[in-house]
Amino acid sequence: MAPPRAYWKGSLKLSLVSCPVVLYPASTSAEKTRFHMINKETGNRLKQQMVDAETGDVVETDQKGRGYELKKGEYVEIEKEELEAVQIESNHTIDIDSFVPRDEIDERYFNNPYYIAPDGKAGIDAFAVIRDAMKDKDRVALARIVLTNREHIIALQPWDKGMLGITLRYPYEVRDADAYFDGIRNPKISKDMVELASHILDSKAAHFDPSKFKDEYETALKTLVRRKAAGKPVKAAEPEEKPDNVISLMDALKQSLKGGKGSAKRGRHAPARRAAPRRAAKNAHRSAARARKAG
């Protein structure tokens, strides 16, 4: 099996210690079902063209350029060579600035994960020293790296025999939660309700196991494509019915603790759970509905 192609090559640097490294994306969307735009009359794939927003003329490849909008409709053109001239050290170096406790990193700042490995045998000792020192101190390194013409902060941590690097967002990229949560009121919840909810949580306690993650929408899409390719009809989903009866929050909690069985008194707070057969029928149609919308 051929080795994966490196996404980035450069050096990992800690003070005066450095070593050559390679970086690979640790995630992929290659297996996702994708659709192309086609001509419904001919079945041929469509190609997009760039057109001048004012004249409507098609712009050829050699006429395309980059421009920064100074004000509405006024751009300053930036040449490719001028962008490449913006050389900073992190263009080719992952320069470690500091080491922080892992649990101090706000999860909202996490962006994309990458695997980092030594590039050949040269410098593998230096790589191992940096990796093992982080493991010994239980710390995460914060460094800078340039990817796709942008400088990113990257958090490095030991991962198996290599390292895992996760690019971090800048503060201006993270929205303030207050704008979304300020309007949430704090209702008075009884201790009994909280205890019931805690029991439900205990009954569903588990360990993180991503192998159990099932992408039901992706499965439905693949089924849709297979049926269409085989010339089989795709059943239209029945419209979903909105809940028309409610039960009290306390009754909903009690039913949940019992596995959703039994009847409940009508109340004013929480949506009711429908009978199991009816719910199963709705779920059976839901995947097909999603698949049809995606098409």
N, C-alpha and C positions, 0 to 999 in steps of 0.2 A: 504493500500500500504506500503510495507516494505521500511524503510529508505535507502537511497543510502549508499553504502559501502565507508568508508573513504579511501582516497588514502594515507594520511599521518596524523599522530597524534603527537602532541607535545605541546609546550608552545609558546605563544606570549609574548614577553618581551620588556618592555619600561622602561629602567633604573631599579628601584627596583620593578616596577609594572609588574606582570605577570599573565597569565591565561591560562588554558588548551584550546586548539583549535583543530579543525579537518579541513582538506583540501580536497576538491573535485575538479576533473577536471570540468571546466566550458564549455568545448566543447567536441564533440564526432564525430567520423567518422563511428559509428556503422551502420548507415543507408545507407552508401555508397554501391553500387553494387560491389561485389568482385568476382574474378574468382580464381579457383584452377587449378593447373596443373594436367592433367589426361592422362592416356594411351588411345590413340585414338582407339586402337584395342579392348581393353577390357572395356573401360569406367570407369576403376578404378582410384582412386586418386593416385597420385605419392607422394612418400616421399623422402625428401632430405637426403643424407648421407654426413658426413664429411670424407674427405679422406686426407691422408698425401700427401702434395704437392710434395714430392720427391719420395716416394715409391709407391704411388697410393693405399696403403692399407686403408681399411675402419677403422676409429678410433671409438672405443666404447666409451660410455658415461663416464665411469670411467677413461678413458685415456685423456680426454679433459682437458685443462688448459688454463690459461691466460699468455701471454708473451708480453713483451715490446721489440720492435726491436731496439737494440743498433746500429747496422749497418746491411747492407744488408745480410739477412739470419742468423743473430746472435741475439738470444733472451734471455732475462733474465726472468725466470718464476716467477710469482707473485701468491702466494697462496690466496685462498678466505679468510682465517683467517688473513692474513697479510693486506688485504684490509680493513677488518672489524676493525683491530686494529688502523687504521687511524681515530681516534676519534677527532672530533672538536665540539665545542659547538653547531654549527648550525645543527648537526646531529638530534637533538631533540628539537631545539629552533629556533623560528623566532625572531631573535634579531634585533630590530630596531636601526639603526645607525644614521639616520637623516631624516628630513622632507624637501621636496623641492616643488616648484610650479609645478603643473602638466604639464603646457605648456613648461617647460624647458627640459622635457625628449624627446630626439630624438627618433622619431617613429621607426627608423631602429633597435633600441635595443629591441623592444617588441618581446616577444617570445610566451609563452603559458599562457592562463588565468586559474585561479582557484578561486573557492569560498571558503571563510574561515568563519567558524562559531564557536561559543563557544562549547566546549565539555562538555555537561551536564550543570547543574545549577551552579556548582562551578566556581567561577571566572567570572560569566556573567557580574557583575558590572564593573570589571576591563576592560573587553572587550568593554562594552558600553562607558566607559570613553575615551578609546583610540580612538574608532571609532568616537565619537561625537566631540572630540577635533580636529581631522583631518577635520571633516566637518565644524567646526566653523572657522578654520584657512584657509580652502580651500587648504590644503596641502596633499601631497602624501608621505607616509613613505617608505624609502628605508631600506631593511633588508636583512639578509642572511639566506638561508635555504639549506639543503642537500636533493636532490631528485635523486633517482637512482644512488647513490654513487658519485654524483657530487655536489659541492657547487654552488648555484646560487644566484645572486642578485634578489630580488623580490620587486616589487613596490606594496604597499598596499594602497587602497583607500576605503572610505565608499561605500557600495552598498546595497541599501534597508536596511534591518535590520542587515545585515552582512558586510562582506568586500569582495572586489575583489582583488586578487593578480595576478600580471602578472610578470612572470620571465623575466629577462632582459639578453640580450647577453653581453658578455665581449667585450671590444674594439678590441681584436685580432680576434673576430668572425665577425666583421663588415668591409666590404670592403670599401676602399677609393673610393669615387665617381669620383675623378679626372681621374682615369685610364679609365673611361668609357665616361666622358663628355668632356675631353680636346679637342677632335677632332671635336666637334660640333662648326660650324662657327656661327657667329651672322649676319644673313642677314639683309638688310635694309627693314623693313616692313612699309608700309605707314600707316598713322594715320587712314585713311578710312578703311583699312582692319581690323585693331585692333578694331575699333568701330563696324564694322559689326559682327566680332566674339563675341564682348561683347553683342550685341543684341541677338545673337543665344544663348549665355549662359543664358541671362535673360529669354528667351522663354522656357528654359528647367530647370529653377530654381525649386527646390523641397526641401523637408525635408528628412533626413535620415530615411528610413523605411525598415529594413531588411526583413519584411514580404513580400515585393514585389520582393525579390531576387528569381529567378527561375533558377534552375540548368537544363538547357535544355539537356546537355550531359547525365546527370544521367537519365532523363526521356527517352531519346533515348535508353540508355542501357537497361532499364527495358522493353521497348517495344520490343527490339531485343530478350531478353531472353524469354518473353512471346510468341512471334511468333515462336521461335525455339522449345520451349517446346510443343507448340500446333501442331507442324509439318507443320507450314505454311512457305511458301518461303519468303526469305528476298531479297528484290529488290536491285540489284546492283546500286550504284549511278553513274550518268554520271560524267565524269571528268569535273572539274570546268574550265571555260574559263577565260583566263587572259584578263584584260581590254586592248583594242587595240586602244582606242581613248582617248584624254586628253582634258581638258578644263582649262582655266586660273584660277588661285587661286581666283581672284576677282569674276569671274562668279560663281565659286563653292560656295563662301561665300554668294553671292546674292541668288542663288538657295536654299541654305540651309535655309536662312532666310524666303524664301517663302514656305518652306516645301518640297523642292526638285522638284518642278514642273517647267515646261517650258524647252525650249531648251537652249543650251549654245554654244558659239562660240568656235571653236577649238583654243587651245593655247599650251603652252609648260610646264606648271608647275604642275598642280594637276591631278590625275587620274579622269576619267569621271565616273559619276553615270549612270548605265544602266537603261533602261526603267523599270518601276515598275513590269510589268508581268514577264519579264525575270528574274529580281532580285528575285521575289517571287518563281519562279521555282527553281532557284539555292539554295535558302534557304531551300526549301522543301527537296532537296537531301542531304544537308549538314549534317543534323543530322544522316541520315542513313549511310553516309560515315564514320562519327566519330564512330558510333556504330560498323560498320563492322571492322574498324581498331582495336578497343578495343578487339574484339573477337579474 
